[in-house]
Amino acid sequence: MATLFNNSAPAVTRSGDRVYVAAVPLRATKGPAQLLASAAYSFNFWDFQHFMVIISPPSSPTSHSRALVFDFQPKDPEDIQVALAALSGKPVPGVVRERKLSRLPKNKCSYVGYSNVNAVEVARKFNETWDTNLRIGHHDCRDYTNGLVEVLLGEENVLERLRQNSLNI
């Protein structure tokens, strides 16, 4: 089966931040919902994945910089009431997260470009203005990922490009 993503950055060495888009399984309540979300992710069902942006600073022999992941999700993604509300199109409280990564994911992670700006600073400013009322299919992790990549790289709708590329493999 073809992979949706390729995390290989070009061989060209630059001094700025590299930007990646990654996908992970949706989080759900334990039991059948979690099993369904994991199965959908395993079968590469595009709409059943959680998307995020990873910023990887330039590395040097003296630098031990780690990548940062930025994403948007419900405040309590494992609460069944939140899941039911979200699936019915009602807004639910969301949260923008920033976390450190020790390394890039090996699967479902694609290099999307090189940032000419201080990507971490720009991402943090973007997060300050992001509306945290989450609505599945209208204002969710996909919109967040597309918006942040557009601010960082100028590319509109990066997820559509990645989706089209995955269908053409």
Buried (B, 14 or more C-beta within 10 A) or exposed (E): EEEBBBBEBEEEEEEEBBBBBBBBBBBBBEEEBBEBBBEBBEEBEBEBBBBBBBBBBEEEEEEEEEBBBBBBBBEBBEBEEBBEBBEEEEBBEBBBEEEEBEEBBEEBBBBBBBBEEBBBEBBBEBBEEBEBEBBBEEBBBBBBBBBBBBBBBEBEBBBEBBBEBBEEE
